[in-house]
Amino acid sequence: MSGLRKKLLPAAAAIATLAMLAGCAPSGNSDNTEDDTTPLTLQFVPTRTEENMEAAAQPLAALLTEQLGREVKVTIATDYTTIIEAMASKKIDIGIMPPATYVMAHDQGAADAILAAKLPATITETAEKDPTNLVDGFRGEILVRTDSGINSIQDLKGKTIAVQSPASASGYIFPVVELSDAGLDIHSDLTLRNIAGIDSAIIAVINGEVDAAFSFEGGRVLLKKEYPNVINEVKVLYLTEAWIPNDTIAVNTSISDDLREKIRQAFLAIAADPEGLEIVSGLYSHLGYTEVNDSNYDIVRDYTKRAGDL
């Protein structure tokens, strides 16, 4: 077995075992969601490794508390898989979830999507957002140093790539599938190194610790403050052909129809208010929310299966 598979299989195995956790974990907060004296718990998966993200999320908790007329607490998932486990064990009621994470939680009967985020389109060359053009999805990027001499995905053969969890759509699933479609063997042709956090992965590229990194579209913007020249130092080698659905606002399946509708309306109201929009856009670049159908995520299911078969 290659070193890559030894490193990534434990994470993949953890995902696979979550279905069992859903059946045997003890009941948590969601059993009491109809009692409006019991706080609701929202959890989200951070896109960066800043220590103050939980503090930055507190204004969102305050707005949801105001909208729902009951206390809402915010916690941060430690990685892509722990939020699935938390949903399955009813420890959280609401999740702001990346698409692949949502699919895994939903397919285990733990989460239902109630809204999908609207995001500003990304200008590839500058990594800036265009708030005049809202889109329903995004693409994954493969980033390399501009001076690396890597000019095509075939040039990645023999290189080291920073990746996210196998539960990350843009940080793992979609890029590895499309690299495989292009003829690269992700186990023998590449060395994949897990570096948690898109920002940390890009820093590893800048510092020469890895040759490339998987990112969501426009991920370089996370580092513009710390590395003002990042746009010039790091270039987009490849954009995934497939578009990935945006983040999902999901609720625990144990929540009643009445409460999930109240939560849905609360997020819509927050996004419609300038103060609320500033908060959600600061956390996740969300510029609003739209109705969502679970079938919108079928492409994620397809790519996840294909990634698992590699």
Secondary structure, 3 states (H helix, E strand, C coil): CCHHHHHHHHHHHHHHHHHHHHHHCCCCHHHHCCCCCCCEEEEECCCCCCCCHHHHHHHHHHHHHHHHCCCEEEEECCCCCHHHHHHHCCCCCEEEECHHHHHHHHHCCCEEEEEEECEEEEECCCCEEEEEEEECEECEEEEEECCCCCCCHHHHCCCEEEECCCCCHHHHHHHHHHHHHCCCCCCCCCEEEECCCHHHHHHHHHCCCCCEEEEECCHHHHHCCCCCCHHHHEEEEEECCCCEECCEEEEECCCCHHHHHHHHHHHHHHHHCHHHHHHHHHHHCCCCEECCCHHHHHHHHHHHHHHHHC
